[in-house]
């Protein structure tokens, strides 16, 4: 029997960018062994409410992304396989 399983993962550019910004923020107070990509040697000043605003933005963009790529488009038998992982 031929293997016909094909899986594609397409991450949102917006979510990837947010992870990039989050890692820059996290690296501001990490030691060298704990740095995340991207490592930027400069210190940036983030707003005091950055974490709150970041969570709100992440929620908004991830909701938008999930509405563009709903799980309802996936047949039930495939959803079961995904949910078992």
Secondary structure as UniProt FT lines:
FT   HELIX           13..27
FT   TURN            28..29
FT   HELIX           32..34
FT   TURN            48..49
FT   HELIX           50..68
FT   HELIX           71..73
FT   HELIX           76..84
//
